């Protein structure tokens, strides 16, 4: 079973990482599957066509649901 990956952030670095995971999955059958973003912006339900699954406050619950995370939030 693939590891479901959520990326914290949106646009910029987060999208570059997301597309790298998607590409690796297509080319080499990677064990990672990009499923969406974690983002706290109001009224943002998707980024680059992928869903915003929740905000930072939702991470403890998502960990229990076996999601993995990559942080792309800078500064």
N, CA, C and O atoms as a Tripos MOL2 file, in Angstrom:
@<TRIPOS>MOLECULE
protein
  300   299    75     0     0
PROTEIN
NO_CHARGES

@<TRIPOS>ATOM
      1 N           0.8360   -1.1740    0.0000 N.3       1 UNK1
      2 CA          0.0000    0.0000    0.0000 C.3       1 UNK1
      3 C           0.8890    1.2490    0.0000 C.2       1 UNK1
      4 O           1.8910    1.3090    0.7120 O.2       1 UNK1
      5 N           0.5130    2.2280   -0.7970 N.am      2 UNK2
      6 CA          1.2950    3.4540   -0.8820 C.3       2 UNK2
      7 C           1.0830    4.3250    0.3460 C.2       2 UNK2
      8 O           0.0240    4.3010    0.9730 O.2       2 UNK2
      9 N           2.1120    5.0920    0.6720 N.am      3 UNK3
     10 CA          2.0330    6.0460    1.7790 C.3       3 UNK3
     11 C           1.3760    7.3210    1.2690 C.2       3 UNK3
     12 O           1.8450    7.9210    0.3020 O.2       3 UNK3
     13 N           0.2890    7.7350    1.9200 N.am      4 UNK4
     14 CA         -0.4450    8.9360    1.5250 C.3       4 UNK4
     15 C           0.2830   10.1650    2.0760 C.2       4 UNK4
     16 O           0.4600   10.3030    3.2860 O.2       4 UNK4
     17 N           0.6980   11.0490    1.1740 N.am      5 UNK5
     18 CA          1.4950   12.2110    1.5530 C.3       5 UNK5
     19 C           0.6730   13.4890    1.4100 C.2       5 UNK5
     20 O           0.0260   13.7210    0.3880 O.2       5 UNK5
     21 N           0.7120   14.3060    2.4550 N.am      6 UNK6
     22 CA          0.1440   15.6470    2.4390 C.3       6 UNK6
     23 C           1.2920   16.6370    2.5680 C.2       6 UNK6
     24 O           2.2270   16.4190    3.3380 O.2       6 UNK6
     25 N           1.2140   17.7220    1.8130 N.am      7 UNK7
     26 CA          2.2650   18.7300    1.8710 C.3       7 UNK7
     27 C           1.7270   19.9600    2.5690 C.2       7 UNK7
     28 O           0.6780   20.4930    2.2070 O.2       7 UNK7
     29 N           2.4650   20.4030    3.5780 N.am      8 UNK8
     30 CA          2.0880   21.6070    4.3210 C.3       8 UNK8
     31 C           2.5980   22.8120    3.5540 C.2       8 UNK8
     32 O           3.8000   22.9600    3.3320 O.2       8 UNK8
     33 N           1.6780   23.6700    3.1530 N.am      9 UNK9
     34 CA          2.0240   24.8510    2.3810 C.3       9 UNK9
     35 C           1.1000   24.9470    1.1860 C.2       9 UNK9
     36 O           0.0370   24.3260    1.1600 O.2       9 UNK9
     37 N           1.5020   25.7170    0.2060 N.am     10 UNK10
     38 CA          0.6790   25.8440   -0.9850 C.3      10 UNK10
     39 C           1.3780   26.6590   -2.0460 C.2      10 UNK10
     40 O           1.9900   27.6850   -1.7490 O.2      10 UNK10
     41 N           1.2890   26.2100   -3.2720 N.am     11 UNK11
     42 CA          1.9660   26.8990   -4.3490 C.3      11 UNK11
     43 C           3.4730   26.8630   -4.1490 C.2      11 UNK11
     44 O           3.9450   26.3060   -3.1580 O.2      11 UNK11
     45 N           4.2150   27.4280   -5.0390 N.am     12 UNK12
     46 CA          5.6690   27.5190   -4.8920 C.3      12 UNK12
     47 C           6.3310   26.1920   -4.6060 C.2      12 UNK12
     48 O           6.1620   25.2300   -5.3560 O.2      12 UNK12
     49 N           7.0910   26.1360   -3.5150 N.am     13 UNK13
     50 CA          7.8330   24.9250   -3.1530 C.3      13 UNK13
     51 C           6.9260   23.7220   -2.9480 C.2      13 UNK13
     52 O           7.2790   22.6070   -3.3310 O.2      13 UNK13
     53 N           5.7700   23.9340   -2.3520 N.am     14 UNK14
     54 CA          4.8530   22.8180   -2.1030 C.3      14 UNK14
     55 C           4.4340   22.1550   -3.4110 C.2      14 UNK14
     56 O           4.3950   20.9280   -3.5030 O.2      14 UNK14
     57 N           4.1260   22.9560   -4.4100 N.am     15 UNK15
     58 CA          3.7090   22.3970   -5.6960 C.3      15 UNK15
     59 C           4.8550   21.6830   -6.4010 C.2      15 UNK15
     60 O           4.6450   20.6460   -7.0310 O.2      15 UNK15
     61 N           6.0540   22.2220   -6.3030 N.am     16 UNK16
     62 CA          7.2120   21.5550   -6.9080 C.3      16 UNK16
     63 C           7.4000   20.1720   -6.2850 C.2      16 UNK16
     64 O           7.6320   19.1940   -6.9960 O.2      16 UNK16
     65 N           7.3020   20.0940   -4.9710 N.am     17 UNK17
     66 CA          7.4380   18.8090   -4.2800 C.3      17 UNK17
     67 C           6.3070   17.8670   -4.6860 C.2      17 UNK17
     68 O           6.5390   16.6880   -4.9510 O.2      17 UNK17
     69 N           5.0870   18.3930   -4.7340 N.am     18 UNK18
     70 CA          3.9330   17.5660   -5.1140 C.3      18 UNK18
     71 C           4.1210   16.9650   -6.4970 C.2      18 UNK18
     72 O           3.9150   15.7670   -6.6900 O.2      18 UNK18
     73 N           4.5120   17.7900   -7.4570 N.am     19 UNK19
     74 CA          4.6700   17.2950   -8.8180 C.3      19 UNK19
     75 C           5.8360   16.3210   -8.9400 C.2      19 UNK19
     76 O           5.8000   15.4280   -9.7870 O.2      19 UNK19
     77 N           6.8600   16.4730   -8.1190 N.am     20 UNK20
     78 CA          7.9670   15.5050   -8.1080 C.3      20 UNK20
     79 C           7.4800   14.1440   -7.6060 C.2      20 UNK20
     80 O           7.8560   13.1080   -8.1530 O.2      20 UNK20
     81 N           6.6490   14.1490   -6.5720 N.am     21 UNK21
     82 CA          6.0970   12.8870   -6.0490 C.3      21 UNK21
     83 C           5.1910   12.2380   -7.0990 C.2      21 UNK21
     84 O           5.2610   11.0300   -7.3260 O.2      21 UNK21
     85 N           4.3480   13.0430   -7.7310 N.am     22 UNK22
     86 CA          3.4480   12.5160   -8.7630 C.3      22 UNK22
     87 C           4.2470   11.9190   -9.9130 C.2      22 UNK22
     88 O           3.9330   10.8280  -10.3900 O.2      22 UNK22
     89 N           5.2710   12.6240  -10.3560 N.am     23 UNK23
     90 CA          6.1080   12.1430  -11.4540 C.3      23 UNK23
     91 C           6.8240   10.8490  -11.0860 C.2      23 UNK23
     92 O           6.8600    9.9090  -11.8800 O.2      23 UNK23
     93 N           7.3900   10.7980   -9.8930 N.am     24 UNK24
     94 CA          8.0960    9.5850   -9.4520 C.3      24 UNK24
     95 C           7.1400    8.4020   -9.3660 C.2      24 UNK24
     96 O           7.5100    7.2710   -9.6830 O.2      24 UNK24
     97 N           5.9260    8.6650   -8.9410 N.am     25 UNK25
     98 CA          4.9380    7.5970   -8.8390 C.3      25 UNK25
     99 C           4.5970    7.0300  -10.2210 C.2      25 UNK25
    100 O           4.4310    5.8210  -10.3820 O.2      25 UNK25
    101 N           4.4950    7.9130  -11.2100 N.am     26 UNK26
    102 CA          4.1910    7.4720  -12.5740 C.3      26 UNK26
    103 C           5.3660    6.7410  -13.2120 C.2      26 UNK26
    104 O           5.1800    5.7240  -13.8800 O.2      26 UNK26
    105 N           6.5770    7.2600  -13.0070 N.am     27 UNK27
    106 CA          7.7470    6.7020  -13.6840 C.3      27 UNK27
    107 C           8.2930    5.4420  -13.0310 C.2      27 UNK27
    108 O           8.6790    4.4960  -13.7180 O.2      27 UNK27
    109 N           8.3250    5.4320  -11.7130 N.am     28 UNK28
    110 CA          9.0300    4.3570  -11.0120 C.3      28 UNK28
    111 C           8.1790    3.6300   -9.9840 C.2      28 UNK28
    112 O           8.7160    2.9040   -9.1470 O.2      28 UNK28
    113 N           6.8820    3.8060  -10.0270 N.am     29 UNK29
    114 CA          6.0020    3.1330   -9.0790 C.3      29 UNK29
    115 C           6.4410    3.3920   -7.6410 C.2      29 UNK29
    116 O           6.5700    2.4630   -6.8430 O.2      29 UNK29
    117 N           6.6640    4.6440   -7.3270 N.am     30 UNK30
    118 CA          7.0960    5.0700   -5.9940 C.3      30 UNK30
    119 C           6.1170    4.6000   -4.9300 C.2      30 UNK30
    120 O           4.9340    4.3980   -5.2060 O.2      30 UNK30
    121 N           6.6140    4.4290   -3.7260 N.am     31 UNK31
    122 CA          5.7370    4.0340   -2.6180 C.3      31 UNK31
    123 C           4.9540    5.2190   -2.0510 C.2      31 UNK31
    124 O           4.1300    5.0450   -1.1530 O.2      31 UNK31
    125 N           5.2070    6.4200   -2.5700 N.am     32 UNK32
    126 CA          4.5190    7.6200   -2.0950 C.3      32 UNK32
    127 C           3.3840    7.9970   -3.0370 C.2      32 UNK32
    128 O           3.4910    7.8470   -4.2540 O.2      32 UNK32
    129 N           2.2940    8.4910   -2.4530 N.am     33 UNK33
    130 CA          1.1720    8.9800   -3.2310 C.3      33 UNK33
    131 C           0.7880   10.3590   -2.7040 C.2      33 UNK33
    132 O           0.3610   10.4890   -1.5570 O.2      33 UNK33
    133 N           0.9370   11.3720   -3.5260 N.am     34 UNK34
    134 CA          0.5260   12.7210   -3.1280 C.3      34 UNK34
    135 C          -0.9940   12.7920   -3.1710 C.2      34 UNK34
    136 O          -1.6070   12.4900   -4.1950 O.2      34 UNK34
    137 N          -1.6100   13.1990   -2.0400 N.am     35 UNK35
    138 CA         -3.0730   13.2480   -1.9910 C.3      35 UNK35
    139 C          -3.6310   14.6370   -1.7340 C.2      35 UNK35
    140 O          -4.8360   14.8380   -1.8850 O.2      35 UNK35
    141 N          -2.8060   15.6070   -1.3510 N.am     36 UNK36
    142 CA         -3.3230   16.9520   -1.1510 C.3      36 UNK36
    143 C          -2.4290   17.7920   -0.2630 C.2      36 UNK36
    144 O          -1.3010   17.4230    0.0640 O.2      36 UNK36
    145 N          -2.9750   18.9350    0.1150 N.am     37 UNK37
    146 CA         -2.2350   19.9350    0.8780 C.3      37 UNK37
    147 C          -2.8400   20.1540    2.2620 C.2      37 UNK37
    148 O          -4.0160   19.8830    2.5040 O.2      37 UNK37
    149 N          -2.0010   20.6490    3.1500 N.am     38 UNK38
    150 CA         -2.4180   21.2000    4.4360 C.3      38 UNK38
    151 C          -2.1830   22.6980    4.3210 C.2      38 UNK38
    152 O          -1.0580   23.1330    4.0760 O.2      38 UNK38
    153 N          -3.2390   23.4930    4.4950 N.am     39 UNK39
    154 CA         -3.1160   24.9240    4.2810 C.3      39 UNK39
    155 C          -4.1370   25.6480    5.1460 C.2      39 UNK39
    156 O          -5.2960   25.2390    5.2160 O.2      39 UNK39
    157 N          -3.7150   26.7170    5.8030 N.am     40 UNK40
    158 CA         -4.5960   27.4680    6.7000 C.3      40 UNK40
    159 C          -5.2330   28.7040    6.0650 C.2      40 UNK40
    160 O          -5.9140   29.4610    6.7560 O.2      40 UNK40
    161 N          -5.0300   28.9230    4.7860 N.am     41 UNK41
    162 CA         -5.6670   30.0770    4.1410 C.3      41 UNK41
    163 C          -7.1790   29.9050    4.1410 C.2      41 UNK41
    164 O          -7.6860   28.8120    3.8890 O.2      41 UNK41
    165 N          -7.8890   30.9740    4.4220 N.am     42 UNK42
    166 CA         -9.3550   30.9370    4.4120 C.3      42 UNK42
    167 C          -9.8750   30.7570    2.9850 C.2      42 UNK42
    168 O          -9.3350   31.3150    2.0300 O.2      42 UNK42
    169 N         -10.9210   29.9760    2.8710 N.am     43 UNK43
    170 CA        -11.6340   29.7820    1.5990 C.3      43 UNK43
    171 C         -10.7830   29.1900    0.4840 C.2      43 UNK43
    172 O         -11.0420   29.4510   -0.6910 O.2      43 UNK43
    173 N          -9.7820   28.4070    0.8280 N.am     44 UNK44
    174 CA         -8.9850   27.7080   -0.1790 C.3      44 UNK44
    175 C          -9.3080   26.2260   -0.0590 C.2      44 UNK44
    176 O          -8.9960   25.5910    0.9490 O.2      44 UNK44
    177 N          -9.9360   25.6790   -1.0990 N.am     45 UNK45
    178 CA        -10.3080   24.2630   -1.0500 C.3      45 UNK45
    179 C          -9.4300   23.3950   -1.9460 C.2      45 UNK45
    180 O          -9.4390   22.1690   -1.8330 O.2      45 UNK45
    181 N          -8.6660   24.0400   -2.8400 N.am     46 UNK46
    182 CA         -7.7340   23.2800   -3.6650 C.3      46 UNK46
    183 C          -6.5840   24.1800   -4.1040 C.2      46 UNK46
    184 O          -6.7060   25.4030   -4.1670 O.2      46 UNK46
    185 N          -5.4720   23.5300   -4.4020 N.am     47 UNK47
    186 CA         -4.2790   24.2100   -4.8970 C.3      47 UNK47
    187 C          -3.7640   23.3940   -6.0750 C.2      47 UNK47
    188 O          -3.5460   22.1880   -5.9580 O.2      47 UNK47
    189 N          -3.5730   24.0550   -7.2000 N.am     48 UNK48
    190 CA         -3.0720   23.3780   -8.4110 C.3      48 UNK48
    191 C          -3.9430   22.1690   -8.7800 C.2      48 UNK48
    192 O          -3.4460   21.1950   -9.3450 O.2      48 UNK48
    193 N          -5.2300   22.2340   -8.4600 N.am     49 UNK49
    194 CA         -6.1400   21.1450   -8.7930 C.3      49 UNK49
    195 C          -6.1890   20.0110   -7.7880 C.2      49 UNK49
    196 O          -6.9100   19.0370   -8.0040 O.2      49 UNK49
    197 N          -5.4460   20.1080   -6.6980 N.am     50 UNK50
    198 CA         -5.4360   19.0730   -5.6620 C.3      50 UNK50
    199 C          -6.0890   19.6180   -4.3970 C.2      50 UNK50
    200 O          -5.9720   20.8100   -4.1130 O.2      50 UNK50
    201 N          -6.7680   18.7770   -3.6400 N.am     51 UNK51
    202 CA         -7.5470   19.2660   -2.4980 C.3      51 UNK51
    203 C          -6.7020   19.7280   -1.3150 C.2      51 UNK51
    204 O          -5.6100   19.2200   -1.0630 O.2      51 UNK51
    205 N          -7.2430   20.7000   -0.6080 N.am     52 UNK52
    206 CA         -6.7150   21.0650    0.7060 C.3      52 UNK52
    207 C          -7.4700   20.1830    1.6870 C.2      52 UNK52
    208 O          -8.6830   20.3150    1.8450 O.2      52 UNK52
    209 N          -6.7520   19.2860    2.3420 N.am     53 UNK53
    210 CA         -7.3610   18.2860    3.2250 C.3      53 UNK53
    211 C          -7.6920   18.8750    4.5870 C.2      53 UNK53
    212 O          -8.6230   18.4170    5.2490 O.2      53 UNK53
    213 N          -6.9500   19.8730    5.0100 N.am     54 UNK54
    214 CA         -7.1880   20.4930    6.3100 C.3      54 UNK54
    215 C          -6.1370   21.5420    6.5950 C.2      54 UNK54
    216 O          -5.3480   21.9210    5.7300 O.2      54 UNK54
    217 N          -6.1530   22.0010    7.8390 N.am     55 UNK55
    218 CA         -5.1770   22.9890    8.2880 C.3      55 UNK55
    219 C          -4.1960   22.3610    9.2670 C.2      55 UNK55
    220 O          -4.2560   21.1660    9.5560 O.2      55 UNK55
    221 N          -3.3060   23.1820    9.7620 N.am     56 UNK56
    222 CA         -2.2900   22.6880   10.7070 C.3      56 UNK56
    223 C          -2.9320   22.0520   11.9320 C.2      56 UNK56
    224 O          -2.4040   21.0780   12.4690 O.2      56 UNK56
    225 N          -4.0530   22.5830   12.3770 N.am     57 UNK57
    226 CA         -4.7270   22.0410   13.5670 C.3      57 UNK57
    227 C          -5.2450   20.6070   13.3510 C.2      57 UNK57
    228 O          -5.4970   19.8870   14.3180 O.2      57 UNK57
    229 N          -5.4030   20.2000   12.0890 N.am     58 UNK58
    230 CA         -5.9290   18.8710   11.7660 C.3      58 UNK58
    231 C          -4.8650   17.7820   11.7280 C.2      58 UNK58
    232 O          -5.1900   16.6000   11.6120 O.2      58 UNK58
    233 N          -3.6090   18.1680   11.8240 N.am     59 UNK59
    234 CA         -2.5190   17.1980   11.6700 C.3      59 UNK59
    235 C          -2.5840   16.0490   12.6750 C.2      59 UNK59
    236 O          -2.3920   14.9060   12.2600 O.2      59 UNK59
    237 N          -2.8420   16.2680   13.9670 N.am     60 UNK60
    238 CA         -2.8990   15.1120   14.8780 C.3      60 UNK60
    239 C          -3.9060   14.0410   14.4370 C.2      60 UNK60
    240 O          -3.6190   12.8470   14.5180 O.2      60 UNK60
    241 N          -5.0770   14.4700   13.9730 N.am     61 UNK61
    242 CA         -6.0730   13.5010   13.4970 C.3      61 UNK61
    243 C          -5.6080   12.8070   12.2220 C.2      61 UNK61
    244 O          -5.8270   11.6090   12.0450 O.2      61 UNK61
    245 N          -4.9720   13.5570   11.3440 N.am     62 UNK62
    246 CA         -4.5030   12.9790   10.0870 C.3      62 UNK62
    247 C          -3.3610   11.9930   10.3090 C.2      62 UNK62
    248 O          -3.2310   11.0220    9.5630 O.2      62 UNK62
    249 N          -2.5400   12.2280   11.3140 N.am     63 UNK63
    250 CA         -1.4870   11.2650   11.6600 C.3      63 UNK63
    251 C          -2.1230    9.9350   12.0580 C.2      63 UNK63
    252 O          -1.6460    8.8700   11.6650 O.2      63 UNK63
    253 N          -3.1850   10.0010   12.8290 N.am     64 UNK64
    254 CA         -3.8840    8.7770   13.2330 C.3      64 UNK64
    255 C          -4.5190    8.0540   12.0420 C.2      64 UNK64
    256 O          -4.7760    6.8520   12.1020 O.2      64 UNK64
    257 N          -4.7690    8.7920   10.9700 N.am     65 UNK65
    258 CA         -5.3440    8.2030    9.7570 C.3      65 UNK65
    259 C          -4.2540    7.7430    8.7850 C.2      65 UNK65
    260 O          -4.5410    7.4490    7.6240 O.2      65 UNK65
    261 N          -3.0100    7.6820    9.2560 N.am     66 UNK66
    262 CA         -1.8740    7.1710    8.4810 C.3      66 UNK66
    263 C          -1.4500    8.0460    7.3100 C.2      66 UNK66
    264 O          -0.9950    7.5330    6.2880 O.2      66 UNK66
    265 N          -1.5920    9.3430    7.4440 N.am     67 UNK67
    266 CA         -1.0280   10.2510    6.4550 C.3      67 UNK67
    267 C           0.4160   10.5600    6.8490 C.2      67 UNK67
    268 O           0.7760   10.5200    8.0260 O.2      67 UNK67
    269 N           1.2310   10.8670    5.8460 N.am     68 UNK68
    270 CA          2.6040   11.3280    6.0460 C.3      68 UNK68
    271 C           2.6720   12.7710    5.5740 C.2      68 UNK68
    272 O           1.8510   13.2020    4.7640 O.2      68 UNK68
    273 N           3.6480   13.5210    6.0770 N.am     69 UNK69
    274 CA          3.6970   14.9520    5.8310 C.3      69 UNK69
    275 C           5.0640   15.3950    5.3550 C.2      69 UNK69
    276 O           6.0970   14.8550    5.7490 O.2      69 UNK69
    277 N           5.0310   16.4110    4.4840 N.am     70 UNK70
    278 CA          6.2430   17.1190    4.0870 C.3      70 UNK70
    279 C           5.9760   18.5900    4.3540 C.2      70 UNK70
    280 O           4.9510   19.1230    3.9310 O.2      70 UNK70
    281 N           6.8900   19.2450    5.0510 N.am     71 UNK71
    282 CA          6.7390   20.6590    5.3670 C.3      71 UNK71
    283 C           7.4340   21.4830    4.2920 C.2      71 UNK71
    284 O           8.6250   21.3100    4.0320 O.2      71 UNK71
    285 N           6.6730   22.3850    3.6680 N.am     72 UNK72
    286 CA          7.2850   23.3100    2.7110 C.3      72 UNK72
    287 C           7.0430   24.7590    3.1210 C.2      72 UNK72
    288 O           7.2400   25.6820    2.3290 O.2      72 UNK72
    289 N           6.6190   24.9440    4.3500 N.am     73 UNK73
    290 CA          6.3540   26.2990    4.8670 C.3      73 UNK73
    291 C           7.6930   26.9220    5.2260 C.2      73 UNK73
    292 O           8.4300   26.4060    6.0660 O.2      73 UNK73
    293 N           7.9930   28.0370    4.5760 N.am     74 UNK74
    294 CA          9.2630   28.7070    4.8100 C.3      74 UNK74
    295 C           9.1620   29.7790    5.8740 C.2      74 UNK74
    296 O           8.0710   30.1540    6.3030 O.2      74 UNK74
    297 N          10.3130   30.2610    6.2880 N.am     75 UNK75
    298 CA         10.4420   31.3650    7.2270 C.3      75 UNK75
    299 C           9.9370   30.9600    8.5820 C.2      75 UNK75
    300 O           9.9630   31.7630    9.5150 O.2      75 UNK75
@<TRIPOS>BOND
     1     1     2 1
     2     2     3 1
     3     3     4 2
     4     3     5 am
     5     5     6 1
     6     6     7 1
     7     7     8 2
     8     7     9 am
     9     9    10 1
    10    10    11 1
    11    11    12 2
    12    11    13 am
    13    13    14 1
    14    14    15 1
    15    15    16 2
    16    15    17 am
    17    17    18 1
    18    18    19 1
    19    19    20 2
    20    19    21 am
    21    21    22 1
    22    22    23 1
    23    23    24 2
    24    23    25 am
    25    25    26 1
    26    26    27 1
    27    27    28 2
    28    27    29 am
    29    29    30 1
    30    30    31 1
    31    31    32 2
    32    31    33 am
    33    33    34 1
    34    34    35 1
    35    35    36 2
    36    35    37 am
    37    37    38 1
    38    38    39 1
    39    39    40 2
    40    39    41 am
    41    41    42 1
    42    42    43 1
    43    43    44 2
    44    43    45 am
    45    45    46 1
    46    46    47 1
    47    47    48 2
    48    47    49 am
    49    49    50 1
    50    50    51 1
    51    51    52 2
    52    51    53 am
    53    53    54 1
    54    54    55 1
    55    55    56 2
    56    55    57 am
    57    57    58 1
    58    58    59 1
    59    59    60 2
    60    59    61 am
    61    61    62 1
    62    62    63 1
    63    63    64 2
    64    63    65 am
    65    65    66 1
    66    66    67 1
    67    67    68 2
    68    67    69 am
    69    69    70 1
    70    70    71 1
    71    71    72 2
    72    71    73 am
    73    73    74 1
    74    74    75 1
    75    75    76 2
    76    75    77 am
    77    77    78 1
    78    78    79 1
    79    79    80 2
    80    79    81 am
    81    81    82 1
    82    82    83 1
    83    83    84 2
    84    83    85 am
    85    85    86 1
    86    86    87 1
    87    87    88 2
    88    87    89 am
    89    89    90 1
    90    90    91 1
    91    91    92 2
    92    91    93 am
    93    93    94 1
    94    94    95 1
    95    95    96 2
    96    95    97 am
    97    97    98 1
    98    98    99 1
    99    99   100 2
   100    99   101 am
   101   101   102 1
   102   102   103 1
   103   103   104 2
   104   103   105 am
   105   105   106 1
   106   106   107 1
   107   107   108 2
   108   107   109 am
   109   109   110 1
   110   110   111 1
   111   111   112 2
   112   111   113 am
   113   113   114 1
   114   114   115 1
   115   115   116 2
   116   115   117 am
   117   117   118 1
   118   118   119 1
   119   119   120 2
   120   119   121 am
   121   121   122 1
   122   122   123 1
   123   123   124 2
   124   123   125 am
   125   125   126 1
   126   126   127 1
   127   127   128 2
   128   127   129 am
   129   129   130 1
   130   130   131 1
   131   131   132 2
   132   131   133 am
   133   133   134 1
   134   134   135 1
   135   135   136 2
   136   135   137 am
   137   137   138 1
   138   138   139 1
   139   139   140 2
   140   139   141 am
   141   141   142 1
   142   142   143 1
   143   143   144 2
   144   143   145 am
   145   145   146 1
   146   146   147 1
   147   147   148 2
   148   147   149 am
   149   149   150 1
   150   150   151 1
   151   151   152 2
   152   151   153 am
   153   153   154 1
   154   154   155 1
   155   155   156 2
   156   155   157 am
   157   157   158 1
   158   158   159 1
   159   159   160 2
   160   159   161 am
   161   161   162 1
   162   162   163 1
   163   163   164 2
   164   163   165 am
   165   165   166 1
   166   166   167 1
   167   167   168 2
   168   167   169 am
   169   169   170 1
   170   170   171 1
   171   171   172 2
   172   171   173 am
   173   173   174 1
   174   174   175 1
   175   175   176 2
   176   175   177 am
   177   177   178 1
   178   178   179 1
   179   179   180 2
   180   179   181 am
   181   181   182 1
   182   182   183 1
   183   183   184 2
   184   183   185 am
   185   185   186 1
   186   186   187 1
   187   187   188 2
   188   187   189 am
   189   189   190 1
   190   190   191 1
   191   191   192 2
   192   191   193 am
   193   193   194 1
   194   194   195 1
   195   195   196 2
   196   195   197 am
   197   197   198 1
   198   198   199 1
   199   199   200 2
   200   199   201 am
   201   201   202 1
   202   202   203 1
   203   203   204 2
   204   203   205 am
   205   205   206 1
   206   206   207 1
   207   207   208 2
   208   207   209 am
   209   209   210 1
   210   210   211 1
   211   211   212 2
   212   211   213 am
   213   213   214 1
   214   214   215 1
   215   215   216 2
   216   215   217 am
   217   217   218 1
   218   218   219 1
   219   219   220 2
   220   219   221 am
   221   221   222 1
   222   222   223 1
   223   223   224 2
   224   223   225 am
   225   225   226 1
   226   226   227 1
   227   227   228 2
   228   227   229 am
   229   229   230 1
   230   230   231 1
   231   231   232 2
   232   231   233 am
   233   233   234 1
   234   234   235 1
   235   235   236 2
   236   235   237 am
   237   237   238 1
   238   238   239 1
   239   239   240 2
   240   239   241 am
   241   241   242 1
   242   242   243 1
   243   243   244 2
   244   243   245 am
   245   245   246 1
   246   246   247 1
   247   247   248 2
   248   247   249 am
   249   249   250 1
   250   250   251 1
   251   251   252 2
   252   251   253 am
   253   253   254 1
   254   254   255 1
   255   255   256 2
   256   255   257 am
   257   257   258 1
   258   258   259 1
   259   259   260 2
   260   259   261 am
   261   261   262 1
   262   262   263 1
   263   263   264 2
   264   263   265 am
   265   265   266 1
   266   266   267 1
   267   267   268 2
   268   267   269 am
   269   269   270 1
   270   270   271 1
   271   271   272 2
   272   271   273 am
   273   273   274 1
   274   274   275 1
   275   275   276 2
   276   275   277 am
   277   277   278 1
   278   278   279 1
   279   279   280 2
   280   279   281 am
   281   281   282 1
   282   282   283 1
   283   283   284 2
   284   283   285 am
   285   285   286 1
   286   286   287 1
   287   287   288 2
   288   287   289 am
   289   289   290 1
   290   290   291 1
   291   291   292 2
   292   291   293 am
   293   293   294 1
   294   294   295 1
   295   295   296 2
   296   295   297 am
   297   297   298 1
   298   298   299 1
   299   299   300 2
@<TRIPOS>SUBSTRUCTURE
     1 UNK1         2 RESIDUE 1 A UNK
     2 UNK2         6 RESIDUE 1 A UNK
     3 UNK3        10 RESIDUE 1 A UNK
     4 UNK4        14 RESIDUE 1 A UNK
     5 UNK5        18 RESIDUE 1 A UNK
     6 UNK6        22 RESIDUE 1 A UNK
     7 UNK7        26 RESIDUE 1 A UNK
     8 UNK8        30 RESIDUE 1 A UNK
     9 UNK9        34 RESIDUE 1 A UNK
    10 UNK10       38 RESIDUE 1 A UNK
    11 UNK11       42 RESIDUE 1 A UNK
    12 UNK12       46 RESIDUE 1 A UNK
    13 UNK13       50 RESIDUE 1 A UNK
    14 UNK14       54 RESIDUE 1 A UNK
    15 UNK15       58 RESIDUE 1 A UNK
    16 UNK16       62 RESIDUE 1 A UNK
    17 UNK17       66 RESIDUE 1 A UNK
    18 UNK18       70 RESIDUE 1 A UNK
    19 UNK19       74 RESIDUE 1 A UNK
    20 UNK20       78 RESIDUE 1 A UNK
    21 UNK21       82 RESIDUE 1 A UNK
    22 UNK22       86 RESIDUE 1 A UNK
    23 UNK23       90 RESIDUE 1 A UNK
    24 UNK24       94 RESIDUE 1 A UNK
    25 UNK25       98 RESIDUE 1 A UNK
    26 UNK26      102 RESIDUE 1 A UNK
    27 UNK27      106 RESIDUE 1 A UNK
    28 UNK28      110 RESIDUE 1 A UNK
    29 UNK29      114 RESIDUE 1 A UNK
    30 UNK30      118 RESIDUE 1 A UNK
    31 UNK31      122 RESIDUE 1 A UNK
    32 UNK32      126 RESIDUE 1 A UNK
    33 UNK33      130 RESIDUE 1 A UNK
    34 UNK34      134 RESIDUE 1 A UNK
    35 UNK35      138 RESIDUE 1 A UNK
    36 UNK36      142 RESIDUE 1 A UNK
    37 UNK37      146 RESIDUE 1 A UNK
    38 UNK38      150 RESIDUE 1 A UNK
    39 UNK39      154 RESIDUE 1 A UNK
    40 UNK40      158 RESIDUE 1 A UNK
    41 UNK41      162 RESIDUE 1 A UNK
    42 UNK42      166 RESIDUE 1 A UNK
    43 UNK43      170 RESIDUE 1 A UNK
    44 UNK44      174 RESIDUE 1 A UNK
    45 UNK45      178 RESIDUE 1 A UNK
    46 UNK46      182 RESIDUE 1 A UNK
    47 UNK47      186 RESIDUE 1 A UNK
    48 UNK48      190 RESIDUE 1 A UNK
    49 UNK49      194 RESIDUE 1 A UNK
    50 UNK50      198 RESIDUE 1 A UNK
    51 UNK51      202 RESIDUE 1 A UNK
    52 UNK52      206 RESIDUE 1 A UNK
    53 UNK53      210 RESIDUE 1 A UNK
    54 UNK54      214 RESIDUE 1 A UNK
    55 UNK55      218 RESIDUE 1 A UNK
    56 UNK56      222 RESIDUE 1 A UNK
    57 UNK57      226 RESIDUE 1 A UNK
    58 UNK58      230 RESIDUE 1 A UNK
    59 UNK59      234 RESIDUE 1 A UNK
    60 UNK60      238 RESIDUE 1 A UNK
    61 UNK61      242 RESIDUE 1 A UNK
    62 UNK62      246 RESIDUE 1 A UNK
    63 UNK63      250 RESIDUE 1 A UNK
    64 UNK64      254 RESIDUE 1 A UNK
    65 UNK65      258 RESIDUE 1 A UNK
    66 UNK66      262 RESIDUE 1 A UNK
    67 UNK67      266 RESIDUE 1 A UNK
    68 UNK68      270 RESIDUE 1 A UNK
    69 UNK69      274 RESIDUE 1 A UNK
    70 UNK70      278 RESIDUE 1 A UNK
    71 UNK71      282 RESIDUE 1 A UNK
    72 UNK72      286 RESIDUE 1 A UNK
    73 UNK73      290 RESIDUE 1 A UNK
    74 UNK74      294 RESIDUE 1 A UNK
    75 UNK75      298 RESIDUE 1 A UNK
